Amino acid sequence: MCGFSGFFDSKNKSRHTSRGFDEILHHMGKTLVHRGPNSFQTWVDCDAGIGFAHNRLSIIDTTAHGSQPRSSHCGRYVIAYNGELYNYKAIKKQLSKVYNISWDSDCDTEVFVEAIAHWGLEKSLKSFNGMYAFALYDKKERSVHLGKDPFGKKPLYYGYSNGVLLFGSELKALKKHPAWEGEIDQNALTYFLQFAYVPTPASIYRDIYKLPGGSVASFSYEEVSRGELPELLKHWSIVDAVSEAKKNPFTGSFEEASSHLHSLMKSAVDVRSYADVPLGAFLSGGYDSSLVTAILQSQGGAPVETFSIGFEEEGYNEAPFAESVAKHLKTNHTSVYAGIDDIKRILPSIHHIYDEPMADSSQFPTLLVSELAAKNVTVALSGDGGDELFCGYNRYVFVEKMYKMFGRYPEALQRCFAFLAKKGIACGPRTFFQKLPYFSGFFPEGRELSYLEKGLSFLPFKDRGDLYLKTVSGARSVSPFLSDFVAQPCAIENRNNWPSLGKFEDIMMCLDAQYYLADDILAKVDRASMHNSLEVRCPILDTRVFSFAWSLPGDYKIQGHNTKRILKDILYQYVPQSLMDRPKSGFSIPLDLWLKGGLSSWADDLIESIRVNEGLLQYKPIKKLWDSYLGGAYVAPGFIWTLLMAQNFILHHQDEL
């Protein structure tokens, strides 16, 4: 795993000498040392006005032969690449059968660029199984191609600033180019308050974009001279892959499906297990990470190194469950119990680590478990992707339950019911449920009240789509907390682009894979792991597993409240069901307890800083909400956290000006 950065300055290239190019690239590259601490190299073409910088984290062929940027043997292409090509040996073998290539390394980068040189870009990308982002310069066409893997696991930002095309693995590298302007985009800030992340293709900065997964942006010399953005080429599409899988549904029995998926998972873990450095696994004790770890351990050899983080607060500590699974699987397990002091240690640098505001509070345990793992291994496998592929999130059940309960009523009646229900709950939850047996069976037994309280916050809603958007973005309007600005709808809110699938739970899973998975889950893991120079690989997010999962009948994935049914069936071949069947607390921190306790003075100061320098955020409504929250009124702590992370980012952005 690595990091790269660069620029295409065709309009102003005459102002730069070779030394000037290198100086700029060194400044950009220094910001990405954490992504690649093993070596740093640059490449420039002063005549074209283009330069690449590359920071290398050596994983495969750790010798100098694997260094980048790298030219193709024919000399036409130069690549700076971040990621891993899992099937590079098979592709190398295919190329060698047809072409006389004098290979000089055992690294996947050489295979990546030689495949493009011989097969062309589009065919090569369709042949690759991996996670990657790249910048490729074609000397013949004088064009640069920026591309990403199917799911967008690896980050890539790009855009024009003062007429210069800037690109790189992280925004901090772009900021070091002298052409950088970096004005916060109010649309993106609005999206952040809605979703707790900035959805692709937007970034927090105006005119700077995140490249979507499965895409290539190709810039000709002339387009760069004119400052034009190209149409994106899709070499792989989540929606197209889902549609294709739906056209060819799996017709076998559940047992046959489980056996085939098991084989695919074994292969996905196997190809991600190759590395010339120590390898381990994240083990939270949940179904997904336990399955990946179990398969990895079953491959034989020494005990797998596994890692987990726990918290002392009741309901937030999954470390004992992870330890039980590790003991059964006989892994070499390390767990650490973290506390608020660990969060305070990380907080001052959180804006720098993530580059954009990020309000998924599980970013902290992700950072801590990455820090822990990096002391022992350089590569770790994770269970990310299981929820989006196998119907694991509660909202897939919750949205349909809520729609069946309230969807038949007009919004005015829904609003009235919400008011009366809140009054009834306040008088006594037990009495309330005794008088309303109508709710029996709608919500999980023993958790009716928490589900209903959550559901009431989403009333009223127009339809299933409206309800889904509220579950992923929060029911609260964000406009009172922003300056006088009306945002354009973001990509996920445009229903014209929603996939046409039969069941609404399928639409939700597809949208989650397009947006939440890429922009929250994978971004969170990438920044946390690479901050610690750790590469994380996700076997469940193998395109073969993805396609097969989408070909399965719905009840193979979810039956009633039993989510991830087929994954569990495979896991129980390795781990007793008694170790796994328990309520999952989630990979999160005791946010509510800490905001009202050890983090309250930090939050107070942050909110007061809005008053001192009010601009993008509005002090009075945020202060009022904060005081209500501290006073005991129900306010989602996640939204409070989102406001705090927004202001934290804004403050540091202002310091950089």
C-alpha positions as CSV (number, residue, x, y, z in Angstrom):
1,M,0.0,0.0,0.0
2,C,1.2,3.4,-0.8
3,G,0.3,7.0,-1.4
4,F,0.8,9.2,-4.5
5,S,0.3,12.8,-5.5
6,G,0.9,14.9,-8.6
7,F,-0.1,17.7,-10.9
8,F,-0.7,18.5,-14.6
9,D,0.3,22.1,-15.2
10,S,0.1,22.4,-19.0
11,K,-0.8,26.0,-19.1
12,N,2.1,27.3,-16.9
13,K,4.8,24.7,-17.5
14,S,7.2,27.3,-19.0
15,R,7.4,28.9,-15.5
16,H,8.9,25.7,-14.0
17,T,12.3,24.3,-14.1
18,S,13.0,20.6,-13.4
19,R,14.2,21.6,-10.0
20,G,11.0,23.5,-9.4
21,F,8.9,20.5,-10.3
22,D,10.8,18.3,-7.9
23,E,10.6,20.8,-5.1
24,I,6.8,21.0,-5.4
25,L,6.5,17.2,-5.6
26,H,8.7,16.7,-2.5
27,H,6.5,19.1,-0.5
28,M,3.4,17.2,-1.7
29,G,5.0,13.8,-1.0
30,K,6.1,14.6,2.5
31,T,2.5,14.8,3.6
32,L,2.0,11.2,2.7
33,V,4.9,9.5,4.4
34,H,2.5,7.6,6.7
35,R,1.1,5.9,3.6
36,G,4.5,4.9,2.4
37,P,7.4,5.1,4.8
38,N,9.7,2.8,3.0
39,S,10.7,4.9,0.0
40,F,9.9,8.1,-1.9
41,Q,10.5,8.8,-5.6
42,T,9.3,11.4,-8.1
43,W,9.0,11.5,-11.9
44,V,8.6,14.6,-14.0
45,D,8.0,15.6,-17.6
46,C,8.7,19.3,-17.7
47,D,7.8,19.6,-21.4
48,A,4.3,18.3,-20.7
49,G,4.1,20.0,-17.3
50,I,3.3,16.9,-15.3
51,G,4.8,15.3,-12.3
52,F,4.2,12.3,-10.0
53,A,5.3,11.7,-6.4
54,H,5.1,8.3,-4.8
55,N,5.5,7.1,-1.2
56,R,5.9,3.3,-0.9
57,L,4.8,0.9,1.8
58,S,6.6,-2.3,0.7
59,I,4.3,-5.3,0.7
60,I,5.1,-7.4,-2.3
61,D,8.7,-7.6,-3.7
62,T,10.1,-5.3,-1.0
63,T,13.3,-4.7,-3.0
64,A,14.0,-1.6,-5.0
65,H,12.6,-3.3,-8.1
66,G,9.1,-2.5,-6.8
67,S,9.7,1.2,-6.5
68,Q,7.4,3.8,-8.2
69,P,6.6,5.8,-10.2
70,R,7.3,3.1,-12.8
71,S,7.5,3.2,-16.6
72,S,6.2,0.5,-18.9
73,H,9.0,-1.4,-20.8
74,C,7.9,0.2,-24.0
75,G,8.4,3.6,-22.4
76,R,4.9,4.9,-23.3
77,Y,3.3,4.8,-19.9
78,V,4.3,6.0,-16.4
79,I,2.2,5.0,-13.4
80,A,1.9,6.0,-9.7
81,Y,-0.2,3.4,-8.0
82,N,-1.7,2.7,-4.5
83,G,-3.1,-0.7,-3.7
84,E,-2.8,-4.4,-4.4
85,L,-3.5,-6.4,-7.5
86,Y,-4.5,-9.8,-6.0
87,N,-4.5,-11.7,-9.2
88,Y,-1.3,-10.2,-10.6
89,K,0.4,-13.6,-10.8
90,A,-2.4,-15.0,-13.0
91,I,-2.3,-11.9,-15.2
92,K,1.5,-12.0,-15.5
93,K,1.2,-15.6,-16.6
94,Q,-1.4,-14.7,-19.3
95,L,0.8,-11.8,-20.6
96,S,3.9,-14.0,-20.7
97,K,2.1,-16.6,-22.9
98,V,1.5,-14.1,-25.6
99,Y,4.1,-11.3,-25.2
100,N,7.9,-11.5,-24.8
101,I,8.2,-9.3,-21.7
102,S,11.5,-9.2,-19.8
103,W,10.1,-9.0,-16.3
104,D,12.5,-7.4,-13.8
105,S,10.5,-7.7,-10.6
106,D,7.9,-9.8,-8.7
107,C,5.7,-6.8,-7.9
108,D,2.1,-6.2,-9.0
109,T,2.9,-2.7,-10.2
110,E,5.0,-4.0,-13.1
111,V,2.1,-6.3,-14.0
112,F,-0.4,-3.5,-13.7
113,V,1.4,-1.1,-16.1
114,E,2.5,-3.9,-18.6
115,A,-1.1,-5.1,-18.8
116,I,-2.2,-1.6,-19.8
117,A,0.7,-1.3,-22.3
118,H,-0.4,-4.6,-24.0
119,W,-4.1,-4.9,-23.5
120,G,-5.2,-1.3,-23.1
121,L,-6.6,0.4,-20.1
122,E,-10.2,-0.7,-20.2
123,K,-9.5,-4.4,-20.8
124,S,-6.9,-4.4,-18.1
125,L,-9.1,-2.9,-15.5
126,K,-11.9,-5.4,-16.3
127,S,-9.3,-8.2,-15.7
128,F,-8.0,-6.9,-12.4
129,N,-9.1,-8.2,-9.0
130,G,-7.8,-5.8,-6.4
131,M,-8.0,-2.6,-4.5
132,Y,-6.3,0.4,-6.1
133,A,-6.1,4.0,-7.1
134,F,-3.7,5.1,-9.8
135,A,-2.4,8.0,-11.9
136,L,-1.2,6.9,-15.4
137,Y,0.5,9.2,-17.9
138,D,0.4,8.3,-21.6
139,K,3.3,10.0,-23.2
140,K,2.1,9.3,-26.8
141,E,-1.4,10.9,-26.2
142,R,-0.1,13.4,-23.6
143,S,-3.0,12.4,-21.3
144,V,-3.3,11.4,-17.7
145,H,-5.8,8.8,-16.5
146,L,-7.0,8.7,-12.9
147,G,-8.7,5.4,-11.8
148,K,-10.1,3.5,-8.9
149,D,-11.0,-0.1,-8.0
150,P,-14.7,-1.3,-8.2
151,F,-15.7,-0.4,-4.6
152,G,-13.5,2.7,-4.2
153,K,-11.5,1.2,-1.4
154,K,-8.5,3.5,-2.1
155,P,-8.9,7.3,-2.1
156,L,-8.2,9.6,-5.0
157,Y,-9.0,13.3,-5.0
158,Y,-8.7,15.5,-8.1
159,G,-9.6,18.9,-9.4
160,Y,-8.4,22.3,-10.7
161,S,-7.0,25.0,-8.6
162,N,-5.8,28.2,-10.3
163,G,-5.7,26.4,-13.6
164,V,-3.6,23.4,-12.4
165,L,-4.9,19.9,-12.3
166,L,-4.1,18.5,-8.8
167,F,-4.6,14.9,-7.7
168,G,-3.5,12.6,-4.9
169,S,-4.4,10.0,-2.3
170,E,-5.2,12.6,0.3
171,L,-6.2,16.2,0.3
172,K,-3.2,17.2,2.4
173,A,-0.9,16.5,-0.5
174,L,-2.9,18.8,-2.8
175,K,-2.7,21.6,-0.3
176,K,1.1,21.7,-0.6
177,H,0.9,22.8,-4.3
178,P,1.4,26.5,-4.7
179,A,-1.7,26.7,-6.8
180,W,-3.9,25.5,-4.0
181,E,-6.9,27.7,-3.0
182,G,-9.0,25.4,-0.9
183,E,-12.3,27.1,-0.2
184,I,-14.8,25.1,1.9
185,D,-17.8,24.1,-0.2
186,Q,-21.0,25.0,1.6
187,N,-22.9,22.3,-0.3
188,A,-20.4,19.7,1.0
189,L,-20.7,21.0,4.5
190,T,-24.5,20.6,4.3
191,Y,-24.1,17.1,3.1
192,F,-21.7,16.4,6.0
193,L,-24.3,17.6,8.6
194,Q,-26.9,15.3,6.9
195,F,-24.8,12.1,6.5
196,A,-21.8,12.5,8.9
197,Y,-19.5,12.1,5.9
198,V,-19.1,14.0,2.6
199,P,-20.7,11.8,-0.2
200,T,-18.9,11.2,-3.5
201,P,-18.2,12.9,-5.9
202,A,-18.1,16.0,-3.6
203,S,-15.2,16.8,-1.3
204,I,-15.2,19.4,1.5
205,Y,-13.4,21.8,-0.9
206,R,-15.0,23.6,-3.8
207,D,-13.9,22.3,-7.3
208,I,-12.1,19.3,-5.7
209,Y,-13.7,15.9,-6.2
210,K,-13.5,12.3,-5.0
211,L,-13.3,9.8,-7.9
212,P,-16.1,7.2,-7.6
213,G,-15.3,3.6,-7.4
214,G,-15.0,1.7,-10.7
215,S,-14.3,4.9,-12.5
216,V,-11.6,6.5,-14.7
217,A,-11.2,10.2,-15.4
218,S,-9.0,10.8,-18.5
219,F,-7.6,14.3,-19.1
220,S,-6.0,15.2,-22.4
221,Y,-3.4,17.9,-22.6
222,E,-5.9,20.2,-24.3
223,E,-8.6,19.6,-21.7
224,V,-6.1,20.5,-18.9
225,S,-5.1,23.6,-20.8
226,R,-8.8,24.7,-20.9
227,G,-9.5,23.5,-17.3
228,E,-12.2,21.1,-18.4
229,L,-13.4,18.0,-16.5
230,P,-13.9,14.9,-18.6
231,E,-16.8,12.4,-18.6
232,L,-16.1,9.5,-16.3
233,L,-15.6,6.0,-17.8
234,K,-17.1,3.2,-15.7
235,H,-15.1,0.0,-15.9
236,W,-17.2,-1.6,-13.2
237,S,-20.5,-0.5,-11.7
238,I,-22.2,-1.7,-8.5
239,V,-25.6,-1.1,-10.1
240,D,-24.7,-2.9,-13.3
241,A,-23.2,-5.8,-11.3
242,V,-26.4,-6.1,-9.2
243,S,-28.7,-6.0,-12.2
244,E,-26.6,-8.6,-14.0
245,A,-26.7,-10.9,-10.9
246,K,-30.4,-10.4,-10.6
247,K,-30.9,-11.5,-14.3
248,N,-29.1,-14.8,-13.4
249,P,-30.5,-15.8,-10.0
250,F,-29.1,-18.7,-8.1
251,T,-31.6,-21.5,-8.2
252,G,-30.0,-24.1,-6.0
253,S,-30.8,-25.0,-2.4
254,F,-29.6,-23.0,0.6
255,E,-27.1,-25.7,1.4
256,E,-25.7,-25.5,-2.2
257,A,-25.5,-21.7,-2.0
258,S,-23.7,-21.9,1.4
259,S,-21.2,-24.4,0.0
260,H,-20.5,-22.2,-3.1
261,L,-20.2,-19.0,-1.1
262,H,-17.8,-20.8,1.3
263,S,-15.6,-21.7,-1.7
264,L,-15.6,-18.1,-2.9
265,M,-14.8,-16.8,0.5
266,K,-11.9,-19.2,0.8
267,S,-10.5,-18.0,-2.5
268,A,-11.0,-14.4,-1.6
269,V,-9.2,-14.8,1.7
270,D,-6.4,-16.9,0.0
271,V,-5.6,-14.3,-2.7
272,R,-5.5,-11.6,0.0
273,S,-3.1,-13.6,2.2
274,Y,-0.1,-13.2,0.0
275,A,2.4,-10.7,1.3
276,D,6.2,-10.5,1.8
277,V,5.5,-8.9,5.3
278,P,3.7,-10.1,8.4
279,L,-0.1,-10.5,8.1
280,G,-2.9,-10.6,10.6
281,A,-6.6,-9.8,11.1
282,F,-9.0,-7.5,12.9
283,L,-11.3,-9.5,15.1
284,S,-14.2,-7.7,16.7
285,G,-16.1,-10.8,17.7
286,G,-18.9,-10.1,15.2
287,Y,-19.9,-12.5,12.4
288,D,-18.0,-10.9,9.5
289,S,-14.6,-10.5,11.1
290,S,-14.9,-13.9,12.8
291,L,-15.6,-15.6,9.5
292,V,-12.7,-14.0,7.7
293,T,-10.4,-14.8,10.6
294,A,-11.7,-18.4,10.8
295,I,-11.0,-19.0,7.1
296,L,-7.6,-17.4,7.3
297,Q,-6.7,-19.6,10.3
298,S,-7.9,-22.7,8.5
299,Q,-5.3,-22.2,5.8
300,G,-2.7,-23.6,8.2
301,G,0.7,-22.5,9.3
302,A,1.4,-20.4,12.4
303,P,-1.5,-19.0,14.5
304,V,-2.9,-15.9,12.9
305,E,-2.2,-12.6,14.7
306,T,-5.6,-11.1,15.6
307,F,-6.4,-7.7,17.3
308,S,-9.4,-6.1,19.0
309,I,-10.2,-3.0,21.1
310,G,-12.5,-2.9,24.1
311,F,-14.0,-0.2,26.3
312,E,-14.7,-0.5,30.0
313,E,-18.2,0.9,29.8
314,E,-21.0,-1.6,29.9
315,G,-22.6,-2.2,26.5
316,Y,-19.6,-1.0,24.5
317,N,-17.1,-3.8,25.2
318,E,-16.9,-6.5,22.7
319,A,-13.3,-7.5,23.5
320,P,-14.3,-10.5,25.7
321,F,-16.4,-11.9,22.8
322,A,-13.4,-11.4,20.4
323,E,-11.2,-13.1,22.9
324,S,-13.6,-16.1,23.1
325,V,-13.6,-16.5,19.4
326,A,-9.9,-16.1,19.2
327,K,-9.4,-18.8,21.9
328,H,-11.6,-21.2,20.0
329,L,-9.9,-20.6,16.7
330,K,-6.5,-20.7,18.4
331,T,-5.2,-17.4,17.1
332,N,-2.5,-15.3,18.7
333,H,-4.8,-12.6,20.0
334,T,-4.0,-9.2,21.4
335,S,-6.7,-6.9,22.8
336,V,-6.4,-3.5,24.4
337,Y,-8.9,-1.7,26.6
338,A,-9.1,2.0,25.7
339,G,-10.6,4.9,27.5
340,I,-11.4,8.6,27.2
341,D,-7.7,9.5,27.6
342,D,-7.0,7.6,24.3
343,I,-9.7,9.7,22.6
344,K,-8.3,12.9,23.9
345,R,-4.9,11.9,22.7
346,I,-6.2,11.5,19.1
347,L,-8.6,14.4,19.0
348,P,-6.1,17.1,18.2
349,S,-5.0,15.4,15.0
350,I,-8.3,13.9,13.9
351,H,-8.8,16.7,11.2
352,H,-5.4,16.0,9.8
353,I,-5.8,12.2,9.7
354,Y,-9.1,12.3,7.8
355,D,-8.6,15.4,5.7
356,E,-12.3,16.0,5.5
357,P,-14.7,16.2,8.4
358,M,-15.7,12.7,9.5
359,A,-18.3,12.0,12.2
360,D,-18.5,8.3,12.4
361,S,-17.3,8.0,16.0
362,S,-16.1,4.4,15.4
363,Q,-13.2,6.1,13.7
364,F,-11.5,6.2,17.1
365,P,-11.6,2.4,17.9
366,T,-10.6,1.9,14.2
367,L,-7.6,4.1,14.7
368,L,-6.7,2.4,18.0
369,V,-7.0,-1.1,16.6
370,S,-4.9,-0.1,13.6
371,E,-2.3,1.4,15.9
372,L,-2.3,-1.9,17.9
373,A,-2.0,-4.1,14.8
374,A,0.7,-2.0,13.2
375,K,3.1,-2.9,16.1
376,N,3.0,-6.5,14.9
377,V,1.9,-6.8,11.3
378,T,2.0,-4.7,8.1
379,V,-1.2,-6.2,6.5
380,A,-4.5,-7.0,8.2
381,L,-7.7,-8.6,6.9
382,S,-11.1,-7.2,7.9
383,G,-14.7,-8.2,7.6
384,D,-16.0,-4.9,6.0
385,G,-18.7,-5.3,3.4
386,G,-20.8,-8.1,5.1
387,D,-23.6,-5.8,6.2
388,E,-24.1,-4.2,2.7
389,L,-23.9,-7.6,0.8
390,F,-25.8,-9.8,3.2
391,C,-28.5,-7.5,4.6
392,G,-26.9,-6.9,8.0
393,Y,-28.0,-3.4,9.0
394,N,-31.0,-3.0,11.2
395,R,-32.5,-0.5,8.8
396,Y,-33.2,-3.2,6.3
397,V,-35.7,-4.6,8.7
398,F,-36.6,-1.3,10.4
399,V,-37.7,0.6,7.3
400,E,-40.2,-2.1,6.2
401,K,-41.6,-2.4,9.7
402,M,-42.1,1.4,10.0
403,Y,-43.6,1.6,6.5
404,K,-46.1,-1.2,7.3
405,M,-47.0,0.5,10.5
406,F,-47.4,4.1,9.4
407,G,-47.1,4.3,5.6
408,R,-50.8,4.0,5.0
409,Y,-51.5,7.2,7.0
410,P,-51.2,10.8,5.7
411,E,-48.3,12.8,7.1
412,A,-50.5,15.0,9.2
413,L,-51.8,11.9,11.0
414,Q,-48.3,10.5,11.4
415,R,-47.2,13.8,13.0
416,C,-50.2,13.6,15.4
417,F,-49.4,10.1,16.4
418,A,-45.8,10.9,17.0
419,F,-46.8,13.7,19.4
420,L,-49.3,11.5,21.3
421,A,-46.9,8.5,21.5
422,K,-44.1,10.6,22.9
423,K,-46.5,11.8,25.6
424,G,-47.6,8.2,26.3
425,I,-44.0,7.0,26.6
426,A,-43.3,9.8,29.0
427,C,-46.1,8.6,31.2
428,G,-44.7,5.1,31.4
429,P,-43.4,2.8,28.7
430,R,-44.9,-0.4,30.2
431,T,-48.4,1.0,30.5
432,F,-48.0,2.5,27.0
433,F,-47.2,-0.9,25.4
434,Q,-50.0,-2.7,27.4
435,K,-52.5,-0.3,25.9
436,L,-51.2,-0.6,22.4
437,P,-50.9,-4.3,21.6
438,Y,-50.9,-3.2,18.0
439,F,-47.1,-3.0,18.2
440,S,-46.7,-6.6,19.2
441,G,-44.4,-8.3,16.7
442,F,-43.3,-5.2,14.9
443,F,-40.1,-4.7,16.8
444,P,-37.6,-7.2,18.3
445,E,-38.8,-8.6,21.7
446,G,-37.4,-6.7,24.6
447,R,-36.3,-3.8,22.4
448,E,-39.7,-2.4,21.5
449,L,-39.3,0.9,23.3
450,S,-35.9,1.8,21.8
451,Y,-37.0,0.9,18.3
452,L,-40.3,2.9,18.7
453,E,-38.5,6.0,20.1
454,K,-36.1,5.8,17.1
455,G,-39.0,5.4,14.7
456,L,-40.9,8.3,16.1
457,S,-38.0,10.6,15.3
458,F,-38.5,9.7,11.6
459,L,-42.2,10.7,11.5
460,P,-43.7,11.9,9.3
461,F,-42.4,10.4,6.0
462,K,-43.8,10.3,2.5
463,D,-42.8,6.8,1.4
464,R,-40.1,4.1,1.8
465,G,-37.5,6.2,0.0
466,D,-38.1,9.2,2.2
467,L,-37.9,6.9,5.3
468,Y,-34.7,5.4,4.1
469,L,-33.1,8.8,3.5
470,K,-34.0,9.7,7.1
471,T,-32.4,6.6,8.5
472,V,-29.1,7.3,6.8
473,S,-29.1,11.1,7.1
474,G,-31.0,11.7,10.4
475,A,-34.5,13.1,10.7
476,R,-33.4,16.5,11.9
477,S,-33.3,19.5,9.5
478,V,-29.7,20.8,9.3
479,S,-30.6,24.2,7.8
480,P,-31.0,26.0,11.2
481,F,-27.4,25.3,12.0
482,L,-25.9,26.7,8.8
483,S,-25.5,30.1,7.4
484,D,-28.2,31.4,5.0
485,F,-27.5,28.8,2.3
486,V,-29.6,26.4,0.3
487,A,-27.7,23.3,-0.7
488,Q,-28.1,21.5,-4.0
489,P,-29.3,17.9,-3.5
490,C,-26.4,15.4,-3.3
491,A,-26.0,12.3,-5.4
492,I,-27.7,9.9,-3.0
493,E,-30.8,12.2,-2.7
494,N,-31.4,12.1,-6.5
495,R,-33.9,9.3,-6.8
496,N,-33.7,9.3,-10.6
497,N,-30.3,7.6,-10.1
498,W,-31.6,5.0,-7.7
499,P,-31.4,1.4,-9.1
500,S,-34.6,-0.3,-10.3
501,L,-34.8,-3.4,-8.2
502,G,-37.7,-5.4,-7.0
503,K,-37.6,-5.3,-3.2
504,F,-36.9,-2.1,-1.4
505,E,-34.4,-3.8,0.9
506,D,-32.4,-4.5,-2.3
507,I,-32.5,-0.8,-3.2
508,M,-31.2,0.1,0.3
509,M,-28.4,-2.4,0.2
510,C,-27.3,-1.2,-3.3
511,L,-27.4,2.5,-2.2
512,D,-25.4,1.7,0.9
513,A,-22.8,-0.1,-1.1
514,Q,-22.5,2.9,-3.4
515,Y,-22.3,5.6,-0.8
516,Y,-22.2,4.6,2.9
517,L,-19.7,1.8,2.3
518,A,-17.3,3.8,0.2
519,D,-17.5,7.2,1.9
520,D,-17.9,6.2,5.5
521,I,-16.8,2.6,6.2
522,L,-13.9,2.3,3.7
523,A,-12.7,5.9,4.1
524,K,-12.7,5.5,7.8
525,V,-10.7,2.2,7.6
526,D,-8.3,3.5,5.0
527,R,-7.3,6.7,6.8
528,A,-7.1,5.0,10.2
529,S,-5.0,2.1,8.9
530,M,-2.7,4.1,6.6
531,H,-2.1,6.7,9.3
532,N,-0.4,3.8,11.0
533,S,1.3,2.5,7.8
534,L,-1.0,-0.6,7.9
535,E,-2.6,-2.1,4.8
536,V,-6.2,-3.5,5.3
537,R,-7.7,-6.0,2.9
538,C,-11.4,-6.9,2.7
539,P,-12.1,-10.4,1.4
540,I,-15.9,-10.0,1.5
541,L,-15.5,-7.2,-1.0
542,D,-14.3,-9.5,-3.7
543,T,-16.3,-8.8,-6.9
544,R,-17.0,-12.6,-7.2
545,V,-18.5,-12.7,-3.7
546,F,-20.4,-9.5,-4.5
547,S,-22.0,-10.9,-7.6
548,F,-22.9,-14.2,-6.1
549,A,-24.4,-12.5,-3.0
550,W,-26.7,-10.5,-5.3
551,S,-27.8,-13.6,-7.2
552,L,-29.1,-15.2,-4.0
553,P,-32.8,-15.4,-3.0
554,G,-33.5,-12.8,-0.3
555,D,-34.4,-15.3,2.4
556,Y,-30.9,-16.9,2.0
557,K,-29.6,-13.6,3.4
558,I,-32.4,-12.5,5.8
559,Q,-35.3,-14.3,7.5
560,G,-37.4,-12.2,9.9
561,H,-34.8,-10.6,12.2
562,N,-32.1,-13.2,11.3
563,T,-29.7,-11.2,9.1
564,K,-26.6,-12.5,7.3
565,R,-28.2,-16.0,7.4
566,I,-25.9,-17.6,4.9
567,L,-22.7,-16.1,6.4
568,K,-23.7,-17.4,9.8
569,D,-24.3,-20.8,8.3
570,I,-20.6,-20.9,7.0
571,L,-19.3,-19.4,10.3
572,Y,-20.9,-22.1,12.4
573,Q,-18.7,-24.6,10.7
574,Y,-15.8,-23.0,12.4
575,V,-17.2,-21.4,15.6
576,P,-20.0,-22.8,17.9
577,Q,-23.3,-20.9,17.5
578,S,-23.3,-20.4,21.2
579,L,-20.3,-18.1,21.0
580,M,-21.9,-15.9,18.3
581,D,-25.6,-15.6,19.0
582,R,-25.7,-12.5,21.2
583,P,-26.8,-8.9,20.8
584,K,-24.1,-7.0,18.9
585,S,-23.2,-3.7,20.5
586,G,-21.3,-2.4,17.5
587,F,-17.8,-1.1,17.0
588,S,-18.4,2.2,18.7
589,I,-17.5,4.4,21.7
590,P,-19.7,5.4,24.6
591,L,-20.3,8.7,22.9
592,D,-23.2,9.9,25.0
593,L,-21.4,9.2,28.3
594,W,-18.3,10.9,27.2
595,L,-19.9,14.0,25.7
596,K,-21.7,14.6,29.0
597,G,-18.6,13.7,30.9
598,G,-14.9,13.8,30.0
599,L,-15.4,15.6,26.6
600,S,-18.0,18.2,27.8
601,S,-15.4,21.0,28.4
602,W,-13.8,20.3,25.0
603,A,-17.2,20.5,23.4
604,D,-18.1,23.7,25.3
605,D,-14.9,25.4,24.0
606,L,-15.6,24.2,20.4
607,I,-19.1,25.5,20.5
608,E,-18.0,28.8,22.0
609,S,-15.5,29.2,19.1
610,I,-18.5,29.4,16.8
611,R,-19.7,32.5,18.6
612,V,-16.3,34.1,18.4
613,N,-15.9,33.6,14.7
614,E,-19.4,32.8,13.4
615,G,-19.5,32.1,9.7
616,L,-20.4,28.8,8.1
617,L,-22.1,27.5,11.3
618,Q,-24.7,29.4,13.4
619,Y,-23.9,29.7,17.1
620,K,-27.3,30.3,18.7
621,P,-29.2,27.2,17.5
622,I,-26.2,25.0,18.1
623,K,-25.7,26.4,21.6
624,K,-29.4,25.9,22.3
625,L,-29.3,22.3,21.1
626,W,-26.2,21.6,23.2
627,D,-27.7,23.0,26.3
628,S,-30.9,21.0,25.8
629,Y,-28.8,17.9,25.3
630,L,-26.9,18.5,28.5
631,G,-30.2,19.3,30.3
632,G,-31.6,15.8,29.6
633,A,-33.7,16.4,26.5
634,Y,-33.5,13.7,23.9
635,V,-31.0,14.7,21.2
636,A,-29.1,12.1,19.2
637,P,-25.5,12.2,20.4
638,G,-24.4,11.4,16.9
639,F,-25.8,14.6,15.5
640,I,-24.1,16.6,18.3
641,W,-20.9,14.8,17.4
642,T,-21.4,15.8,13.7
643,L,-21.7,19.5,14.6
644,L,-18.6,19.3,16.8
645,M,-16.6,17.6,14.0
646,A,-17.8,20.2,11.5
647,Q,-16.6,23.1,13.7
648,N,-13.3,21.3,14.6
649,F,-12.6,21.0,10.9
650,I,-13.6,24.6,10.1
651,L,-11.3,25.9,12.9
652,H,-8.3,24.1,11.5
653,H,-9.1,25.1,8.0
654,Q,-9.1,28.7,9.1
655,D,-5.7,28.2,10.9
656,E,-4.2,27.1,7.5
657,L,-5.3,30.3,5.7
